[in-house]
């Protein structure tokens, strides 16, 4: 059997890199003294750790239980004779131990000086620490986190390691290395050069001269190295590589390389661990920036900077120093890298408002690049929100994960539902944790779809997800490829520099209109149902608290709770992070979120009660407060008044059935609790075929091939299980139908009632969920024939096909909606609203008579086992409302009615609205006082119908001026004027479809 010359050279190279050069990397080593202290609990501060009682420890000793912290006290003397060795640098070499996965998913450490200040982090593939000059004493404290391997080597087996608290199993790590070493810089540089050339060799056409030149140079270098004297022959070997390393790249594609560390604010670790990950990663970035003047590091998420400010002020000062020099770049302008489908519109606004204000106040910088590389799809409302927050560009990468269709663009204009466009880029290397290898650099050019229109792409390099960031080896690879024949040019730069260049060179970019739907991770609209319903409740209470607190502040002089509301908002925004709200984190995270949610709700209820008491006074009068944007029960939006009776409904038994009806609608419920008739009396239209009833709980096997908590595979549709067993139905004296029964191993109950205010059938479902690998849906088949559904998203709605004509349509079998969905046949519609859920599927199906109908299904619960093995087990409550003969306006009304219901109270007198809109399609989404504490009132409105609309905003307080501002509450170039005229009583507005308008009133 013969082998080619190329094979032999590469085999020799692999052995040289893995054995001889690696063994010679440190010319000399010297032992250190090691002591350790096991915290055996939650992390402690440095002063506590320094005063602890340490015990001797040796290399090879086991250490750590899951989620525990050990402190290592290291002392030593840097040998004086090392000063005489050229081309070397003394370092502390640390390997805390590895258990299979990459950096950020296992043992990590933060190294401190004896005074507690941070030097840098040690992690897998980044285990060196600078030490004093030879001849000097050194002393370090290493805060070592024994974070467990949650994902079992990359699989999705259930594990208890994500549970709250420190584990019991001792010694999950073993200290592999801890000593002083004299780094041979010639050997280190030779390793980096050979790795880059080896990578480049795999990218160059083997028939080209360049390939032969690289192979010849590598072979010459190999022939120059004496394995018994690597230090003495490394310089000679490097000289053999000089010619091929200095050959310039031809003019063509340019890869703009940005140092990066995508740090999930929680995922396979608890929230308390992320501040430590941030400190480790950011300290590494500062150290690299000190050593490499051209190195630039970009990091998003104001929350993470806030954590660093609170926990490690010395590292924070280093970050601020590098921000001033331009080497550390805050990007994104958001509080966290949130999910972009599930948070409500005002939540996305506050992500930018809180994040952007933090960056401006702390650093004096404004990010113009929206930055969400890893969120699970992107709402069609996002371009307008981002632009009104001052963003000019948007970056993501996640859409490259599509499981069915390949997204056609990398640099393009993304147009939102209102027509706003933002220049968007997907890094064509298809990753946001690159190691800056020639393979990733070459892939950036090969995959780039806009060749001929543009010649620039972005590469994000650095260990991520669990943090770590770039290493010095990655920076060296980037520098070596700056101008290297055989690959595109590589420039270290800032994200904004790249975006300006990419947009400037692309005169006619392609366009994508509407949402960026991710054809993967569809289960994230449903998993961890308690957290999702809790988010909706928090959003509703925040709206009410701000509305009534603003009104009380202006009309009664009540102090506005700026600090308290900011603290609550920041917690809610944190919990909207893209691995928390979607349901893809460990159990510890959700235990903490749910405890925090209960405190948040209590705080908000107290703010609301305090404000309403100030407004309505003390007294026995029965009142209702309406903080919704539309009238409810005869009470105007923003008003507090006596309830107006609108009840006209009746409930009666007819045999085994129950009829709930009023003058406008009629619903018939059978003995199983199924809706077998839904009639709009005005048209006489029946919606339900009795043979295909509505309000049917359907249970499916839900066992995705990968990514348990993330994915729903379409195969679930072929694995339906037996339906519910109903114990019986009753009709209460209050006109409510109650149902109880079992489905699978779980029990459930329902209450069905008629809401006369919206003519909707309200269905409240309680489930004690005891399932495994199951999906529970609530189904509403209708006899409407339509080709598309209307789905509410933030500040508007969009249509989605209910057909399966194309692979794109087939892949969208589960999607998120906000408060309502709607289907329409001609001028007749059916709507389903909710205040607890997000996941829906709406598709055509075949009716018993053979005609096509349309079925709306809302996903209630899942039962995945990774990363939380008991996800969703327990008791849950869900509320939906079914409306017949509806249009979009009524669907909107139903959605707000469920999510922002009227509030009962007693007081002395009614209260008129502070601001009020006369115009049925322009809705007030937020009323608050300005963030700058000026006392100015901020009113945010949006056009809800998708049509050009006019409205009159009546202002019921003394004001001197009004400005149209961006979401940051200051002038913004993206603002499109909506004010037509104004007078002392109010403002006349004209809004284009789905336009968001933010008005800032200066009070007299």
CORGIQUI-V77066 format. One record per residue. RES is the residue in one small letter. PHI is phi as a letter, one per 20 degrees, with the letter a starting at -180 (none if undefined). PSI is psi in whole degrees, 0 to 359 (none if undefined). D_CENTER is the distance of its C-alpha to the mean C-alpha in Angstrom with 1 decimal. Layout:
res;phi;psi;d_center
RES;PHI;PSI;D_CENTER
RES;PHI;PSI;D_CENTER
This chain:
res;phi;psi;d_center
x;none;124;53.8
x;d;153;53.1
x;c;145;50.1
x;f;161;49.3
x;f;319;49.4
x;g;315;45.7
x;f;316;44.9
x;f;318;47.2
x;f;315;45.7
x;f;325;42.1
x;f;315;43.2
x;f;319;45.0
x;f;315;42.0
x;f;320;39.6
x;f;321;42.2
x;f;314;42.7
x;f;319;39.1
x;e;343;38.5
x;c;290;41.7
x;f;310;44.1
x;f;321;41.8
x;f;319;39.3
x;f;335;42.3
x;e;5;43.6
x;f;320;40.5
x;d;116;41.8
x;f;322;45.4
x;b;157;46.2
x;c;161;44.5
x;b;132;45.5
x;f;159;44.6
x;c;165;43.1
x;e;133;43.5
x;c;131;40.6
x;c;155;40.2
x;c;156;37.3
x;c;126;36.2
x;e;117;34.0
x;f;323;32.1
x;l;43;31.9
x;r;203;29.2
x;f;153;26.3
x;g;151;26.1
x;c;166;28.8
x;f;170;29.4
x;f;317;31.6
x;f;320;34.8
x;f;316;34.7
x;f;321;34.2
x;f;328;36.9
x;e;3;39.4
x;f;168;38.8
x;e;115;41.4
x;e;156;40.7
x;c;155;42.4
x;f;147;43.3
x;b;150;41.0
x;c;156;41.6
x;g;135;39.8
x;o;346;39.4
x;f;144;38.9
x;f;155;36.2
x;b;156;33.7
x;n;136;30.6
x;d;168;29.4
x;g;127;25.9
x;m;13;23.8
x;e;169;27.0
x;c;132;27.8
x;d;141;31.0
x;d;129;32.5
x;d;129;34.8
x;d;117;37.6
x;d;128;38.9
x;c;153;42.1
x;a;178;44.2
x;c;123;46.5
x;f;120;45.7
x;g;133;48.9
x;f;327;51.0
x;f;344;52.3
x;f;340;48.9
x;f;341;49.6
x;e;359;52.2
x;d;121;49.9
x;f;157;48.7
x;l;44;45.3
x;c;165;43.7
x;b;127;41.2
x;f;143;41.2
x;b;159;37.9
x;e;128;36.8
x;d;123;35.5
x;c;130;33.2
x;c;104;31.9
x;f;347;30.6
x;o;147;30.5
x;c;151;28.3
x;c;29;27.6
x;o;324;26.4
x;e;174;22.8
x;f;181;21.6
x;g;147;20.7
x;n;352;18.1
x;d;16;18.8
x;b;210;22.2
x;f;132;24.7
x;c;155;23.8
x;b;151;26.0
x;d;125;26.3
x;e;131;29.9
x;c;156;31.7
x;f;170;35.1
x;f;339;37.7
x;e;2;36.8
x;n;349;33.1
x;f;151;31.6
x;e;139;29.1
x;e;296;30.3
x;a;183;27.4
x;d;160;25.6
x;c;132;27.0
x;b;168;24.9
x;g;134;25.9
x;m;8;27.0
x;b;68;27.2
x;d;35;29.9
x;c;152;32.2
x;c;131;32.9
x;f;145;35.4
x;c;169;38.6
x;f;172;41.7
x;f;155;44.5
x;g;141;47.0
x;n;352;49.4
x;d;155;47.0
x;f;146;45.7
x;c;148;41.9
x;b;133;40.0
x;c;153;36.3
x;d;127;34.1
x;d;118;31.2
x;e;101;28.6
x;d;122;27.7
x;e;120;24.8
x;e;67;25.7
x;f;131;22.3
x;f;165;23.0
x;e;94;22.2
x;f;322;20.0
x;e;14;19.8
x;l;49;23.6
x;m;23;23.9
x;o;356;21.2
x;e;185;22.3
x;c;37;20.9
x;f;144;23.7
x;g;144;23.3
x;b;144;23.6
x;e;358;24.4
x;f;346;23.0
x;e;4;19.8
x;f;159;21.9
x;f;137;22.2
x;o;164;24.8
x;f;139;26.7
x;f;184;28.2
x;d;332;31.9
x;f;123;32.4
x;e;149;33.9
x;m;45;33.7
x;f;345;30.6
x;c;164;31.0
x;c;127;34.1
x;f;114;34.7
x;e;323;35.5
x;b;137;36.6
x;a;100;37.2
x;a;167;40.0
x;e;141;41.0
x;c;148;41.2
x;d;101;42.7
x;f;128;40.4
x;e;107;42.5
x;f;328;40.9
x;f;317;43.0
x;f;316;41.8
x;f;314;38.1
x;f;325;38.4
x;f;319;40.3
x;g;314;37.5
x;f;319;34.9
x;f;318;37.3
x;f;322;38.3
x;f;318;34.7
x;f;317;33.9
x;f;322;37.2
x;f;316;36.7
x;f;319;33.3
x;f;324;34.9
x;g;324;37.8
x;f;347;35.6
x;d;344;34.4
x;e;143;37.8
x;f;121;40.3
x;f;343;42.8
x;e;355;45.6
x;e;155;45.0
x;f;324;46.9
x;g;321;43.7
x;f;313;43.0
x;f;321;46.5
x;f;319;46.4
x;f;316;43.2
x;f;317;44.7
x;f;318;48.0
x;f;318;46.4
x;f;316;44.4
x;f;320;47.6
x;f;321;49.6
x;f;317;47.2
x;f;321;47.4
x;f;349;51.2
x;e;350;51.1
x;e;127;49.5
x;e;113;51.7
x;g;335;49.7
x;e;356;52.1
x;b;60;51.5
x;f;317;48.0
x;f;324;48.0
x;e;345;51.3
x;d;357;50.4
x;f;320;46.7
x;f;318;47.7
x;f;320;50.1
x;f;320;47.4
x;f;324;45.1
x;f;329;47.9
x;f;342;48.1
x;e;353;44.6
x;f;317;45.0
x;f;314;46.2
x;f;333;43.4
x;f;341;40.8
x;e;357;42.4
x;f;123;42.6
x;f;154;40.5
x;f;151;38.0
x;f;159;39.2
x;f;133;37.7
x;r;231;34.8
x;f;144;31.1
x;c;129;29.3
x;d;119;26.2
x;e;114;24.6
x;e;127;23.2
x;c;123;20.6
x;f;140;20.2
x;b;154;16.6
x;b;95;14.9
x;f;104;11.2
x;d;109;11.0
x;f;130;8.3
x;f;345;8.8
x;a;148;10.0
x;a;264;10.6
x;e;26;14.2
x;b;159;15.4
x;f;164;15.7
x;g;325;14.2
x;f;340;17.6
x;e;335;17.5
x;f;320;14.6
x;g;326;17.0
x;f;323;19.5
x;f;320;17.3
x;f;314;16.7
x;f;317;20.4
x;f;312;21.4
x;f;313;19.4
x;f;325;20.2
x;f;323;23.8
x;f;318;24.1
x;f;320;22.9
x;f;318;25.4
x;f;317;28.1
x;f;320;27.5
x;f;327;27.7
x;f;325;31.0
x;e;328;32.4
x;d;104;31.3
x;f;335;31.9
x;e;353;30.1
x;f;134;26.9
x;c;134;23.8
x;c;130;20.4
x;d;136;17.3
x;b;138;14.5
x;d;189;11.7
x;m;95;10.4
x;g;327;13.5
x;g;321;12.8
x;f;324;13.6
x;f;321;16.7
x;f;317;17.7
x;g;315;17.6
x;f;318;19.7
x;g;320;22.0
x;f;323;22.7
x;e;325;23.2
x;c;77;24.7
x;f;331;26.4
x;f;321;28.4
x;f;321;25.4
x;g;320;23.9
x;f;323;27.2
x;f;320;27.0
x;f;315;23.6
x;f;322;25.2
x;f;319;28.2
x;f;333;26.3
x;f;318;24.4
x;f;326;27.9
x;e;352;29.1
x;n;5;26.3
x;e;341;25.2
x;d;118;22.0
x;d;110;19.8
x;f;128;17.0
x;c;168;14.7
x;n;316;11.9
x;m;18;13.5
x;d;160;10.5
x;f;316;10.5
x;b;169;7.2
x;f;87;4.5
x;f;167;3.1
x;f;151;3.5
x;d;9;6.6
x;d;320;9.2
x;e;320;9.6
x;g;145;9.7
x;f;169;13.3
x;g;314;14.6
x;f;330;15.7
x;f;317;12.4
x;f;323;11.0
x;g;313;14.4
x;f;332;14.1
x;g;313;10.9
x;f;320;13.2
x;f;312;16.3
x;f;317;15.6
x;f;314;14.0
x;f;319;16.7
x;f;323;19.5
x;f;312;18.7
x;f;320;19.0
x;f;315;22.1
x;f;323;23.7
x;e;322;23.2
x;c;349;23.7
x;m;26;25.2
x;c;154;22.8
x;c;123;20.7
x;e;140;18.0
x;d;10;18.6
x;d;110;15.9
x;f;137;12.5
x;c;98;10.3
x;c;73;7.2
x;f;337;8.9
x;c;10;6.8
x;f;159;4.7
x;e;59;7.4
x;o;162;9.6
x;c;127;10.1
x;f;147;12.3
x;f;351;15.8
x;e;349;15.8
x;f;319;13.3
x;g;316;16.3
x;f;317;18.3
x;f;314;15.8
x;f;315;15.0
x;f;319;18.7
x;f;344;19.9
x;e;6;17.7
x;n;9;19.8
x;e;141;17.7
x;d;341;19.9
x;b;159;17.8
x;c;135;14.5
x;c;133;13.3
x;b;169;11.3
x;c;342;12.7
x;f;333;11.1
x;f;343;13.7
x;f;349;16.3
x;e;359;15.4
x;g;136;17.2
x;e;354;19.7
x;c;303;22.3
x;d;143;22.4
x;e;124;22.0
x;f;136;20.3
x;e;350;23.3
x;c;159;22.2
x;d;322;20.7
x;c;123;21.7
x;a;167;22.0
x;e;126;21.9
x;d;121;19.2
x;d;126;20.9
x;e;183;19.2
x;f;340;21.0
x;e;358;23.1
x;n;351;24.2
x;f;140;22.3
x;d;144;21.6
x;c;135;19.4
x;f;125;20.2
x;c;145;17.6
x;c;134;17.7
x;d;116;16.6
x;g;120;18.0
x;f;353;20.8
x;f;350;20.9
x;m;35;18.0
x;a;156;16.2
x;d;14;14.4
x;c;48;16.4
x;f;156;19.9
x;d;12;23.0
x;m;27;24.7
x;f;158;27.3
x;g;329;29.7
x;f;315;28.2
x;f;322;24.8
x;f;315;26.6
x;f;321;28.8
x;f;326;26.1
x;g;321;24.6
x;e;317;27.8
x;f;317;28.7
x;f;339;25.6
x;g;119;25.4
x;e;347;26.3
x;d;28;27.6
x;g;137;30.6
x;n;330;33.4
x;e;328;31.2
x;b;166;29.4
x;b;33;29.6
x;c;139;26.6
x;b;164;23.3
x;d;139;20.7
x;c;122;20.4
x;d;116;17.8
x;d;143;19.7
x;p;147;19.2
x;f;135;18.3
x;b;196;14.5
x;m;289;11.9
x;e;6;14.3
x;n;183;15.5
x;p;307;19.1
x;m;190;18.9
x;f;152;21.9
x;d;167;25.3
x;f;333;28.7
x;f;321;29.4
x;f;318;26.5
x;f;318;27.8
x;f;318;31.2
x;f;321;30.2
x;f;316;28.7
x;f;320;31.9
x;f;331;34.1
x;e;10;32.6
x;g;321;32.8
x;b;72;35.9
x;c;121;36.8
x;g;136;38.8
x;o;348;37.3
x;b;171;33.7
x;f;161;31.9
x;f;147;32.0
x;c;122;29.2
x;c;129;28.6
x;f;127;26.5
x;b;178;25.1
x;e;157;22.4
x;g;318;19.6
x;f;325;21.4
x;f;316;24.7
x;g;310;23.5
x;f;320;22.1
x;f;317;25.4
x;f;315;27.4
x;f;319;25.6
x;f;323;25.8
x;f;320;29.4
x;f;341;30.7
x;d;91;29.2
x;f;329;31.5
x;c;73;30.7
x;f;152;27.1
x;f;164;26.2
x;c;143;24.3
x;c;129;21.7
x;d;131;21.8
x;o;200;19.3
x;f;156;16.0
x;d;93;14.4
x;e;127;14.5
x;e;121;13.3
x;e;58;16.4
x;a;167;14.8
x;l;39;12.7
x;f;340;14.3
x;f;349;14.6
x;f;350;11.0
x;e;356;12.5
x;c;323;15.0
x;g;149;14.5
x;l;64;15.0
x;f;325;16.7
x;f;322;17.7
x;f;324;14.3
x;f;313;13.6
x;f;326;17.1
x;f;323;16.8
x;f;317;13.9
x;f;322;16.3
x;f;318;19.1
x;f;317;17.5
x;f;318;16.8
x;f;314;20.4
x;f;325;22.0
x;f;319;20.4
x;g;311;21.8
x;f;317;25.2
x;f;316;25.3
x;f;318;24.8
x;g;306;27.2
x;f;328;30.0
x;f;323;29.6
x;f;314;30.0
x;f;318;33.0
x;f;323;34.5
x;f;318;34.1
x;f;319;35.8
x;e;333;38.4
x;c;353;39.3
x;m;15;38.3
x;f;134;36.0
x;g;133;33.9
x;e;132;30.3
x;e;65;27.8
x;g;304;25.8
x;f;318;24.8
x;f;316;24.1
x;f;321;21.9
x;f;317;19.9
x;f;317;19.5
x;f;314;18.4
x;g;316;15.9
x;f;327;14.3
x;f;314;14.1
x;f;318;12.7
x;f;321;10.0
x;f;317;9.3
x;f;352;9.3
x;e;7;6.6
x;g;152;4.1
x;f;2;2.3
x;c;11;5.9
x;d;293;7.7
x;g;322;7.9
x;f;348;8.0
x;n;22;10.8
x;d;22;10.6
x;d;178;11.6
x;f;167;15.2
x;f;323;17.6
x;g;319;18.0
x;f;314;14.5
x;f;329;15.3
x;f;319;18.8
x;f;317;17.8
x;f;316;15.4
x;f;325;18.2
x;f;316;20.8
x;f;321;19.0
x;g;317;18.5
x;f;322;22.2
x;f;319;23.0
x;f;313;20.8
x;f;320;22.6
x;f;319;25.9
x;f;315;25.3
x;f;320;24.4
x;f;322;27.4
x;f;319;29.6
x;f;315;28.6
x;f;311;29.2
x;f;316;32.5
x;f;317;33.7
x;f;317;33.1
x;f;325;34.7
x;f;322;37.7
x;f;322;38.1
x;f;312;38.1
x;e;349;40.2
x;m;180;42.4
x;e;132;43.9
x;r;177;46.0
x;e;2;46.5
x;f;130;45.4
x;f;122;42.9
x;c;163;40.1
x;c;140;36.7
x;d;132;33.9
x;d;104;31.7
x;e;6;28.5
x;f;169;27.5
x;e;354;28.1
x;c;155;30.9
x;f;142;34.0
x;c;134;34.1
x;l;36;37.3
x;m;3;39.2
x;e;126;37.3
x;f;154;36.1
x;f;132;32.5
x;n;9;32.4
x;d;158;35.7
x;c;119;37.2
x;b;173;40.3
x;f;142;42.3
x;f;144;41.0
x;d;122;42.6
x;f;122;43.6
x;d;7;42.4
x;f;124;43.1
x;c;2;45.1
x;f;159;43.8
x;c;152;45.9
x;c;133;45.4
x;b;153;48.1
x;e;138;48.8
x;c;94;50.4
x;m;232;51.4
x;e;352;48.4
x;e;163;46.1
x;c;136;44.8
x;d;126;44.5
x;d;123;42.3
x;b;160;43.3
x;c;198;44.1
x;f;347;45.8
x;d;330;42.9
x;b;160;41.3
x;b;132;42.3
x;c;134;40.4
x;d;128;42.2
x;d;131;40.8
x;e;187;42.7
x;f;344;43.5
x;e;357;40.4
x;n;5;38.2
x;e;146;37.4
x;e;113;37.7
x;d;358;40.5
x;b;136;41.2
x;b;110;39.3
x;d;132;41.6
x;e;113;41.2
x;f;328;44.7
x;f;320;44.8
x;d;344;44.7
x;m;12;45.8
x;e;127;43.0
x;e;135;42.1
x;d;330;38.5
x;d;136;38.8
x;e;124;41.0
x;g;334;42.4
x;f;349;42.1
x;c;69;38.3
x;f;166;37.4
x;d;174;34.2
x;l;49;32.3
x;d;122;32.5
x;f;128;30.3
x;c;134;29.7
x;d;133;28.8
x;c;152;27.8
x;f;131;27.5
x;c;90;23.9
x;c;79;24.0
x;f;156;21.6
x;f;326;22.8
x;b;171;19.7
x;l;65;16.4
x;g;297;17.6
x;f;341;14.8
x;e;319;12.9
x;d;142;15.9
x;d;118;18.7
x;e;146;21.5
x;f;342;23.9
x;f;343;26.7
x;g;331;26.0
x;f;337;28.1
x;e;5;31.1
x;c;53;30.9
x;f;142;31.5
x;d;168;33.1
x;g;146;35.9
x;f;190;35.0
x;f;147;35.4
x;d;115;38.7
x;e;130;39.6
x;f;333;41.9
x;q;168;42.9
x;c;151;42.2
x;c;159;43.8
x;d;119;44.2
x;e;169;44.0
x;f;338;46.1
x;e;6;43.2
x;n;25;42.8
x;d;134;39.8
x;e;127;39.8
x;d;142;38.6
x;c;143;37.8
x;b;152;37.3
x;r;194;37.1
x;c;153;35.4
x;b;124;33.1
x;m;231;32.9
x;e;6;33.1
x;d;154;31.5
x;d;154;33.1
x;b;160;32.1
x;b;155;33.6
x;c;151;33.3
x;c;124;34.6
x;d;129;35.4
x;b;161;36.6
x;e;126;37.3
x;e;107;35.7
x;f;340;38.5
x;f;325;36.4
x;d;1;34.3
x;l;32;36.6
x;d;149;33.8
x;e;113;34.1
x;e;128;31.7
x;c;116;30.8
x;d;123;29.6
x;d;129;28.9
x;d;131;28.9
x;c;130;28.1
x;e;98;28.9
x;e;124;26.9
x;c;31;28.6
x;e;168;27.4
x;c;126;26.4
x;l;50;24.7
x;c;156;25.1
x;c;126;23.4
x;d;126;24.8
x;c;151;25.0
x;d;121;27.0
x;d;140;28.9
x;c;81;30.7
x;f;142;32.9
x;c;165;34.8
x;e;16;37.6
x;f;135;36.0
x;d;116;36.1
x;b;163;33.3
x;d;356;31.4
x;b;157;28.1
x;d;158;26.0
x;d;130;24.5
x;c;127;21.0
x;f;133;19.7
x;c;188;16.5
x;f;129;15.7
x;l;37;19.1
x;q;204;20.9
x;b;165;21.1
x;b;163;21.5
x;e;148;23.7
x;c;142;23.0
x;f;145;26.0
x;d;6;27.3
x;e;176;29.5
x;c;47;29.0
x;f;324;31.1
x;c;168;28.8
x;f;329;26.5
x;f;317;23.6
x;f;319;24.7
x;f;325;25.2
x;f;339;21.8
x;e;58;20.2
x;e;354;21.6
x;b;131;18.7
x;b;162;16.4
x;e;146;14.6
x;c;161;16.6
x;e;264;16.5
x;d;345;19.9
x;b;159;22.3
x;c;161;23.5
x;b;141;26.9
x;c;153;29.5
x;b;135;32.7
x;d;109;36.0
x;m;235;38.1
x;d;16;38.0
x;d;131;37.2
x;c;163;33.8
x;c;136;32.0
x;c;149;28.9
x;c;119;26.7
x;d;159;24.7
x;b;163;22.6
x;c;18;21.1
x;c;344;19.3
x;c;169;17.6
x;c;321;15.5
x;f;130;16.7
x;c;154;19.8
x;c;132;22.3
x;c;114;25.1
x;b;160;27.8
x;f;149;31.6
x;b;171;33.8
x;e;122;37.6
x;f;162;39.4
x;g;332;42.5
x;e;6;44.8
x;n;351;43.2
x;e;153;41.5
x;f;137;37.9
x;c;185;35.7
x;c;129;32.0
x;d;127;30.1
x;e;127;27.1
x;c;137;25.2
x;d;130;22.5
x;e;124;20.8
x;e;310;21.3
x;b;150;20.8
x;c;176;20.2
x;b;58;21.6
x;f;168;19.8
x;c;357;21.0
x;c;133;18.4
x;e;354;16.8
x;d;109;18.2
x;f;344;21.7
x;d;34;22.4
x;g;131;19.2
x;m;355;20.2
x;f;139;23.9
x;p;197;25.7
x;e;139;26.3
x;b;151;24.2
x;c;134;25.1
x;c;145;24.1
x;c;130;25.7
x;c;162;26.2
x;c;130;28.8
x;d;125;30.8
x;d;140;32.6
x;c;151;35.3
x;m;30;37.0
x;e;165;33.9
x;c;185;32.6
x;f;319;29.3
x;f;318;30.5
x;f;328;31.3
x;f;317;28.0
x;f;316;26.3
x;f;318;28.8
x;f;319;28.2
x;f;314;24.4
x;f;326;25.0
x;f;319;27.9
x;f;322;25.9
x;e;332;23.0
x;c;70;25.1
x;f;164;28.5
x;f;155;31.6
x;d;129;32.2
x;e;142;35.7
x;b;169;37.6
x;d;145;41.1
x;a;193;42.3
x;e;333;45.3
x;a;160;44.4
x;f;169;42.0
x;c;129;39.7
x;f;158;39.3
x;f;148;35.9
x;f;318;35.0
x;c;149;33.9
x;b;140;34.4
x;d;132;33.8
x;d;97;36.6
x;r;112;35.0
x;f;340;33.5
x;d;352;30.6
x;e;118;29.3
x;d;145;27.3
x;e;123;26.3
x;e;333;22.7
x;b;139;23.0
x;c;123;25.9
x;b;167;25.5
x;e;150;27.3
x;f;147;26.2
x;f;336;24.1
x;f;8;26.9
x;m;21;29.1
x;f;342;31.7
x;n;355;32.2
x;f;149;31.4
x;e;133;30.0
x;d;126;26.9
x;c;122;26.9
x;d;129;24.2
x;c;163;25.3
x;b;155;24.4
x;e;123;26.5
x;d;345;25.6
x;e;347;28.1
x;n;30;27.3
x;b;158;30.7
x;f;128;32.4
x;c;145;33.1
x;d;150;35.3
x;b;158;35.1
x;d;123;36.9
x;e;113;35.0
x;e;132;37.5
x;d;120;37.1
x;d;44;39.0
x;b;167;39.2
x;f;124;40.9
x;c;150;38.9
x;d;331;40.2
x;b;160;37.7
x;c;139;34.4
x;c;143;32.1
x;e;119;29.5
x;c;170;26.5
x;e;186;23.0
x;f;343;19.9
x;e;4;20.7
x;m;23;24.0
x;c;165;26.1
x;g;146;27.6
x;b;136;25.4
x;f;336;26.8
x;e;351;24.5
x;f;129;26.1
x;d;118;28.5
x;g;136;31.4
x;c;346;31.8
x;f;123;34.6
x;e;320;37.9
x;a;166;40.1
x;b;152;40.2
x;b;186;42.8
x;f;340;43.2
x;e;344;42.0
x;r;198;38.9
x;c;138;37.2
x;e;130;37.5
x;c;151;34.4
x;c;120;33.8
x;d;142;30.3
x;e;169;29.4
x;g;126;27.3
x;m;21;24.0
x;f;138;24.5
x;e;130;22.8
x;c;129;25.4
x;d;119;25.1
x;d;134;28.5
x;d;115;29.5
x;d;127;32.8
x;e;125;35.1
x;e;145;37.2
x;f;none;41.0
